[in-house]
Amino acid sequence: MIAYMLCLVLFCLGVYGALAKRNVIKIVLGLAIAECAVNLMFVLIAYRVHGSAPILPRVAEGGAPVMVDPLPHALVLTAIVIGLATTALMVALAMRIYQQYGTYDISEIRELKG
Amino acid sequence: MIALYTILVVMIIGAVIAIEARDLLSAVIAVGTVGLGLSLAALVAKAPDVAITQLVVEIISVVILIRATIRIGLPRSTHGSTPLLGVVALVFGIAVLVVGARVFSEIPPLGAPHMRVSETYVAEGLEDTGAVNVVSAILLDFRGYDTLGEATVLFAAVMGVLAVARPVGRRKTRTEPNHANK
């Protein structure tokens, strides 16, 4: 419960950074932090006390082995790679904005619009 | 579980520094702290696949972000948030935390997940797929279409980066007809 709340605090910090900051790079960083928080939430939901890592033991014993939930791990792996791709796209757009306007400040960019 | 809480607190401190730092390079490095904290937390929570992937991805993304900030000789971050904005953010943050507390009291507590779907995967994964690692069995076999979609999104994003980041100029296409005329 406390760990989930800390995750939510991290997510709120990321959303605050994405909404309140005027620097384009800061917005990208805020979104990256929010994404990290969501992935962490999934990993924590999958955690099981006294469970092993989701790798089957060499000798199959009777009954299913006690391990952490492997399904969120698979989903988080997908989300991490997609997060890298979106971050790279956002950074490319930010650098193009800098080339065009010479600044990272979105309020100045808005004023420069004709 | 003390290690997990410590890592979470370090991640939150790193996020605060990343958002409030004036210097962009410091902010990017602080975001690296957050990502590596996620890697460590995944290791503590028995998710080695996630930990390895997150480590590699975080290093790559920090390199990309540093490339964007260092190119312009350490620009100063513009920090212009009005005081009213801070009050609104605080009110909304508290509201979200209250609602989140209600929601988190409904879902299963930390350390006791419902595993209705993954029970099948764990029990039959070895016979069906032959993979000892259940995560790779799910990723590449049970939910292979999911991974295909991931590859599609990755391809689209790489195409977008190439389209946006390529140098401007149609000089080549414009000069080619001249050569043809000569």
Contacts between the chains, C-beta under 8 A, distances in Angstrom:
chain1	res1	chain2	res2	distance
A	1	B	104	5.6
A	1	B	105	7.0
A	1	B	109	6.3
A	1	B	110	6.8
A	2	B	5	7.1
A	3	B	1	7.8
A	3	B	4	6.3
A	3	B	5	6.7
A	3	B	8	6.3
A	3	B	110	5.4
A	4	B	100	7.6
A	4	B	104	4.4
A	4	B	107	7.8
A	4	B	110	6.9
A	5	B	97	7.0
A	5	B	100	6.6
A	5	B	101	6.6
A	5	B	104	6.6
A	6	B	5	7.3
A	6	B	8	4.3
A	6	B	9	7.2
A	6	B	12	6.5
A	7	B	8	7.3
A	8	B	96	7.0
A	8	B	97	6.3
A	8	B	100	4.4
A	8	B	104	7.7
A	9	B	12	5.9
A	9	B	97	7.3
A	10	B	8	7.5
A	10	B	11	6.0
A	10	B	12	5.5
A	10	B	15	5.7
A	10	B	34	7.7
A	12	B	93	5.0
A	12	B	96	5.8
A	12	B	97	7.2
A	13	B	12	6.8
A	13	B	15	4.5
A	13	B	16	6.4
A	13	B	19	6.2
A	14	B	15	6.7
A	16	B	19	6.8
A	16	B	89	5.3
A	16	B	93	7.1
A	17	B	15	7.8
A	17	B	18	7.3
A	17	B	19	4.0
A	19	B	89	7.6
A	20	B	81	4.9
A	20	B	85	5.5
A	20	B	86	7.8
A	20	B	89	6.0
A	21	B	19	6.9
A	21	B	77	7.9
A	21	B	79	7.3
A	21	B	81	7.1
A	22	B	78	5.1
A	22	B	79	7.7
A	22	B	80	5.5
A	22	B	81	7.6
A	23	B	24	7.2
A	23	B	77	4.9
A	23	B	78	5.2
A	23	B	79	7.7
A	25	B	24	5.5
A	25	B	27	7.4
A	25	B	28	7.6
A	25	B	65	7.2
A	25	B	68	6.3
A	25	B	69	6.1
A	25	B	77	7.6
A	26	B	19	6.8
A	26	B	24	7.8
A	26	B	27	6.7
A	26	B	77	6.3
A	28	B	65	7.2
A	29	B	18	5.3
A	29	B	19	7.1
A	29	B	27	5.8
A	29	B	28	6.9
A	29	B	31	5.0
A	29	B	65	7.4
A	30	B	19	6.4
A	32	B	31	5.7
A	32	B	34	7.7
A	32	B	35	7.6
A	32	B	61	6.9
A	33	B	15	4.9
A	33	B	18	6.5
A	33	B	19	7.6
A	33	B	31	6.5
A	33	B	34	5.6
A	36	B	11	7.5
A	36	B	34	5.3
A	36	B	35	6.0
A	36	B	38	5.0
A	39	B	38	6.2
A	39	B	50	7.6
A	39	B	54	7.4
A	40	B	8	7.8
A	40	B	11	7.6
A	40	B	38	5.3
A	40	B	41	5.8
A	40	B	42	7.9
A	43	B	38	7.8
A	43	B	41	6.6
A	43	B	42	5.0
A	43	B	45	5.2
A	43	B	47	5.2
A	43	B	50	5.9
A	44	B	4	7.9
A	44	B	41	7.7
A	44	B	45	6.2
A	44	B	110	6.1
A	45	B	107	7.4
A	45	B	108	7.9
A	45	B	113	6.1
A	46	B	45	7.1
A	46	B	47	6.8
A	46	B	113	6.0
A	47	B	45	4.3
A	47	B	46	6.8
A	47	B	110	6.3
A	47	B	111	5.8
A	47	B	113	7.2
A	48	B	46	7.8
A	48	B	111	6.1
A	48	B	112	6.8
A	48	B	113	5.8
A	48	B	115	7.9
A	49	B	111	3.9
A	49	B	112	6.9
A	51	B	46	6.3
A	52	B	46	6.8
A	53	B	46	4.6
A	53	B	47	7.3
A	53	B	48	5.5
A	54	B	46	7.7
A	54	B	47	7.8
A	54	B	49	7.8
A	54	B	122	7.6
A	54	B	133	7.0
A	54	B	134	4.3
A	54	B	135	5.3
A	55	B	48	7.9
A	55	B	132	6.0
A	55	B	133	5.1
A	55	B	134	7.0
A	56	B	125	7.3
A	56	B	126	5.6
A	56	B	132	5.0
A	56	B	133	7.7
A	56	B	134	6.6
A	60	B	126	7.3
A	64	B	119	6.8
A	64	B	122	5.3
A	64	B	123	4.8
A	65	B	122	7.1
A	67	B	46	7.8
A	67	B	122	6.4
A	67	B	134	7.3
A	68	B	45	7.1
A	68	B	46	4.7
A	68	B	47	6.9
A	68	B	113	7.8
A	69	B	113	4.8
A	69	B	115	5.2
A	69	B	118	5.2
A	70	B	118	5.6
A	70	B	121	6.3
A	70	B	122	6.8
A	70	B	134	4.1
A	70	B	135	5.0
A	70	B	138	5.9
A	71	B	115	8.0
A	71	B	117	5.8
A	71	B	118	4.4
A	71	B	121	6.8
A	71	B	138	6.2
A	73	B	47	5.1
A	73	B	49	5.8
A	73	B	50	5.4
A	73	B	135	4.8
A	74	B	135	5.3
A	74	B	138	4.2
A	74	B	139	4.6
A	74	B	143	6.3
A	74	B	146	7.7
A	75	B	146	7.7
A	76	B	47	7.6
A	76	B	50	5.3
A	77	B	49	6.1
A	77	B	50	6.2
A	77	B	53	5.5
A	77	B	135	7.1
A	77	B	139	6.2
A	78	B	139	7.5
A	78	B	146	6.1
A	78	B	147	6.7
A	78	B	150	4.6
A	80	B	50	7.2
A	80	B	53	5.4
A	80	B	54	5.7
A	80	B	57	5.3
A	81	B	53	7.2
A	81	B	57	6.7
A	81	B	150	6.1
A	81	B	154	6.4
A	82	B	150	6.1
A	82	B	153	5.3
A	82	B	154	6.9
A	82	B	157	7.8
A	83	B	57	7.3
A	83	B	61	7.9
A	84	B	57	4.7
A	84	B	60	6.2
A	84	B	61	5.5
A	85	B	153	6.5
A	85	B	154	5.0
A	85	B	157	3.5
A	85	B	158	6.9
A	86	B	157	6.3
A	87	B	61	5.0
A	87	B	64	6.7
A	87	B	65	7.5
A	88	B	61	7.5
A	88	B	64	5.5
A	88	B	157	6.6
A	88	B	158	7.9
A	88	B	161	5.4
A	89	B	157	5.0
A	89	B	160	5.0
A	89	B	161	5.5
A	89	B	164	7.4
A	91	B	64	5.3
A	91	B	65	6.2
A	91	B	67	7.5
A	91	B	68	4.7
A	92	B	160	7.3
A	92	B	161	4.6
A	92	B	164	4.5
A	92	B	165	4.5
A	93	B	164	5.7
A	94	B	68	6.0
A	95	B	68	5.3
A	95	B	71	7.2
A	95	B	165	6.9
A	96	B	164	5.3
A	96	B	165	7.0
A	98	B	72	6.5
A	104	B	24	8.0
A	104	B	75	6.3
A	104	B	77	8.0
A	104	B	78	7.2
A	105	B	78	4.5
A	107	B	80	7.4
